[in-house]
């Protein structure tokens, strides 16, 4: 992958074509470093290349913080979750248009998907502007926009060939709306035994998570495949801390003695990394 230079590359034109004004829903175009619709609603591109389309504050504890994003970027760079990225790239190999990563974070997984398929381009959506500063530079065919996934997305109808969703909120109606007929939805989620050796340093995964996932999406999609990605990895004390600090447990480090237990780690830990990757077709 070839990162873009911050401040030099605006959003890819085909990403802009897919975006809509978050105020009125009209198409938007780029003028200089500002996105603007026919009704004169405008959104400036940040220096790092992403655009913030939100017009409301996000409640505290919703968006990933700068320390969480830094921990995730360093942890993912270690390759510990590389097999998951490889599986997502394999499942998304048919992508031939826009790939929307709903909850893209730093853009790690979307960039891997784009690397494996030379034709598509990507839109990273996430509520964390801090994360999208990195995502905007993760790949030259990637554009990034700050948005709350629970709200109607500032994206046109049927513009995506693939929607990718990795450990992020799942908005079934919006997945369905933005995908073209027969489009592919790919959802990655932690399995119940993911990081089990870390105990309550991380938040527990519901044993019926896959069943609930199918139930949530069943009105709009038909599941066509489900694979498991599982391996044992050795993590240094620093990587264990990053694994905890990059996830939702980071909002609760001062509960249950988590911070003190992390500080007391001095030896490498062998842990299970375990995920399910589910593929669905739009009905």
CORURJO-V32654 format. One record per residue. N is the residue number from 1. RES is the residue in three letters. SS is DSSP state (H for helix, E for strand, - for the rest). PSI is psi in radians with two decimals (none if undefined). BURIAL is b if it has 9 or more other C-alpha atoms within 8 Angstrom, else e. Layout:
N|RES|SS|PSI|BURIAL  N|RES|SS|PSI|BURIAL
This chain:
1|UNK|-|2.56|e  2|UNK|-|1.83|e  3|UNK|-|2.57|e  4|UNK|-|2.81|b  5|UNK|-|2.18|e  6|UNK|-|2.36|b  7|UNK|-|-0.23|b  8|UNK|-|-0.51|e  9|UNK|-|2.00|b  10|UNK|-|-3.11|b  11|UNK|-|2.44|b  12|UNK|-|2.44|b  13|UNK|H|-0.67|e  14|UNK|H|-0.42|e  15|UNK|H|-0.77|b  16|UNK|H|-0.69|b  17|UNK|H|-0.54|b  18|UNK|H|-0.36|b  19|UNK|E|2.74|b  20|UNK|E|2.69|b  21|UNK|-|2.27|b  22|UNK|-|-0.07|b  23|UNK|-|-0.87|e  24|UNK|-|-0.22|e  25|UNK|-|0.03|e  26|UNK|-|2.79|e  27|UNK|E|2.70|b  28|UNK|E|2.69|b  29|UNK|E|2.85|b  30|UNK|E|2.23|b  31|UNK|E|1.87|e  32|UNK|-|-2.02|e  33|UNK|-|0.61|e  34|UNK|E|2.31|b  35|UNK|E|2.33|b  36|UNK|E|2.45|b  37|UNK|E|3.08|b  38|UNK|-|-0.34|e  39|UNK|-|0.21|e  40|UNK|-|0.30|e  41|UNK|-|2.34|b  42|UNK|E|2.66|e  43|UNK|E|2.07|b  44|UNK|E|2.44|b  45|UNK|E|2.37|b  46|UNK|-|2.82|b  47|UNK|-|-0.58|e  48|UNK|-|-0.13|b  49|UNK|-|-0.13|b  50|UNK|-|2.93|b  51|UNK|E|2.42|b  52|UNK|E|1.95|b  53|UNK|-|0.04|b  54|UNK|-|2.61|b  55|UNK|-|0.56|e  56|UNK|-|2.62|e  57|UNK|-|2.60|e  58|UNK|-|2.31|e  59|UNK|-|2.57|e  60|UNK|-|2.50|e  61|UNK|-|0.09|e  62|UNK|-|-0.87|e  63|UNK|-|2.56|e  64|UNK|-|2.42|b  65|UNK|-|2.98|e  66|UNK|H|-0.78|e  67|UNK|H|-0.66|e  68|UNK|H|-0.75|b  69|UNK|H|-0.73|b  70|UNK|H|-0.74|b  71|UNK|H|-0.74|b  72|UNK|H|-0.78|b  73|UNK|H|-0.78|b  74|UNK|H|-0.72|b  75|UNK|H|-0.81|b  76|UNK|H|-0.57|b  77|UNK|H|-0.35|e  78|UNK|-|-0.30|e  79|UNK|-|0.08|e  80|UNK|-|-0.57|b  81|UNK|-|0.29|e  82|UNK|H|-0.72|e  83|UNK|H|-0.59|e  84|UNK|H|-0.77|b  85|UNK|H|-0.70|b  86|UNK|H|-0.73|b  87|UNK|H|-0.70|b  88|UNK|H|-0.70|b  89|UNK|H|-0.66|b  90|UNK|H|-0.82|b  91|UNK|H|-0.55|b  92|UNK|-|0.22|b  93|UNK|-|-0.40|b  94|UNK|-|-0.12|e  95|UNK|-|2.25|b  96|UNK|-|0.30|e  97|UNK|-|-2.33|b  98|UNK|E|2.30|b  99|UNK|E|2.06|b  100|UNK|E|2.14|b  101|UNK|E|1.87|b  102|UNK|E|1.82|b  103|UNK|-|0.85|b  104|UNK|-|-0.35|b  105|UNK|-|-2.24|b  106|UNK|-|-0.03|b  107|UNK|-|0.17|b  108|UNK|H|-0.89|b  109|UNK|H|-0.70|b  110|UNK|H|-0.72|b  111|UNK|H|-0.65|b  112|UNK|H|-0.68|b  113|UNK|H|-0.77|b  114|UNK|H|-0.59|b  115|UNK|H|-0.63|e  116|UNK|H|-0.29|b  117|UNK|-|1.92|b  118|UNK|-|-0.32|e  119|UNK|-|-0.74|e  120|UNK|-|2.95|b  121|UNK|E|2.83|b  122|UNK|E|2.58|b  123|UNK|E|2.06|b  124|UNK|E|2.06|b  125|UNK|E|2.32|b  126|UNK|E|2.68|b  127|UNK|-|-0.21|b  128|UNK|-|1.92|b  129|UNK|H|-0.57|b  130|UNK|H|-0.76|b  131|UNK|H|-0.70|b  132|UNK|H|-0.29|b  133|UNK|H|-0.62|b  134|UNK|H|-0.73|b  135|UNK|H|-0.68|b  136|UNK|-|-0.37|b  137|UNK|-|0.13|b  138|UNK|-|-0.41|b  139|UNK|-|2.48|b  140|UNK|-|-0.32|b  141|UNK|-|0.45|b  142|UNK|E|2.36|b  143|UNK|E|2.66|b  144|UNK|E|2.40|b  145|UNK|E|2.31|b  146|UNK|E|2.21|b  147|UNK|-|2.65|b  148|UNK|-|1.98|b  149|UNK|-|-0.32|b  150|UNK|-|-0.25|e  151|UNK|-|2.76|e  152|UNK|-|2.27|e  153|UNK|-|2.56|b  154|UNK|-|1.04|b  155|UNK|E|2.51|b  156|UNK|-|2.88|b  157|UNK|-|2.39|e  158|UNK|-|0.54|b  159|UNK|-|-0.22|b  160|UNK|E|2.48|b  161|UNK|E|-0.51|b  162|UNK|E|2.42|b  163|UNK|E|2.23|b  164|UNK|E|2.40|b  165|UNK|E|1.89|b  166|UNK|E|1.91|b  167|UNK|-|0.75|b  168|UNK|-|2.88|e  169|UNK|-|2.52|b  170|UNK|-|1.88|e  171|UNK|-|1.52|e  172|UNK|H|-0.84|b  173|UNK|H|-0.67|e  174|UNK|H|-0.64|b  175|UNK|H|-0.84|b  176|UNK|H|-0.76|b  177|UNK|H|-0.75|b  178|UNK|H|-0.29|b  179|UNK|E|2.51|b  180|UNK|E|2.82|b  181|UNK|E|2.29|e  182|UNK|E|0.07|e  183|UNK|E|2.85|b  184|UNK|E|2.27|b  185|UNK|E|2.23|b  186|UNK|E|2.10|b  187|UNK|E|2.18|b  188|UNK|E|2.35|b  189|UNK|E|2.64|b  190|UNK|E|2.46|b  191|UNK|-|2.86|b  192|UNK|-|-0.48|b  193|UNK|-|0.18|b  194|UNK|-|2.17|b  195|UNK|-|0.53|b  196|UNK|H|-0.49|b  197|UNK|H|-0.29|e  198|UNK|H|-0.06|e  199|UNK|H|-2.38|e  200|UNK|H|0.22|e  201|UNK|H|-0.46|e  202|UNK|-|2.81|b  203|UNK|-|2.45|e  204|UNK|-|2.63|e  205|UNK|-|2.31|b  206|UNK|-|2.25|e  207|UNK|-|-0.43|e  208|UNK|-|0.42|e  209|UNK|H|-0.79|b  210|UNK|H|-0.68|e  211|UNK|H|-0.74|e  212|UNK|H|-0.63|e  213|UNK|H|-0.84|e  214|UNK|H|-0.67|b  215|UNK|H|-0.68|e  216|UNK|H|-0.68|e  217|UNK|H|-0.18|b  218|UNK|-|-0.45|b  219|UNK|-|-0.45|e  220|UNK|-|-0.33|b  221|UNK|E|2.74|b  222|UNK|E|2.16|b  223|UNK|E|2.31|b  224|UNK|E|-0.29|e  225|UNK|E|2.68|e  226|UNK|E|2.18|b  227|UNK|E|2.79|e  228|UNK|E|2.45|e  229|UNK|E|2.01|b  230|UNK|E|2.37|e  231|UNK|E|2.80|e  232|UNK|E|2.29|e  233|UNK|E|2.61|b  234|UNK|E|2.14|e  235|UNK|E|2.38|b  236|UNK|-|2.86|b  237|UNK|H|-0.65|b  238|UNK|H|-0.72|e  239|UNK|H|-0.63|b  240|UNK|H|-0.79|b  241|UNK|H|-0.75|b  242|UNK|H|-0.71|b  243|UNK|H|-0.61|b  244|UNK|H|-0.79|b  245|UNK|H|-0.26|b  246|UNK|-|-0.18|b  247|UNK|-|-3.03|b  248|UNK|H|-0.38|b  249|UNK|H|-0.32|b  250|UNK|H|-0.47|b  251|UNK|H|-0.10|e  252|UNK|H|0.53|e  253|UNK|-|-0.41|b  254|UNK|-|0.17|e  255|UNK|-|2.54|e  256|UNK|-|0.32|e  257|UNK|-|0.38|e  258|UNK|H|-0.82|b  259|UNK|H|-0.75|b  260|UNK|H|-0.67|e  261|UNK|H|-0.62|e  262|UNK|H|-0.72|b  263|UNK|H|-0.48|e  264|UNK|-|-0.12|e  265|UNK|-|2.25|e  266|UNK|-|-0.03|e  267|UNK|-|2.69|e  268|UNK|-|2.61|e  269|UNK|E|2.36|b  270|UNK|E|2.11|b  271|UNK|E|2.80|b  272|UNK|E|2.22|b  273|UNK|E|2.18|b  274|UNK|E|2.24|b  275|UNK|E|2.75|b  276|UNK|E|2.44|b  277|UNK|E|2.01|b  278|UNK|E|2.31|b  279|UNK|E|2.38|b  280|UNK|E|2.58|b  281|UNK|E|2.43|b  282|UNK|E|2.28|b  283|UNK|-|none|e
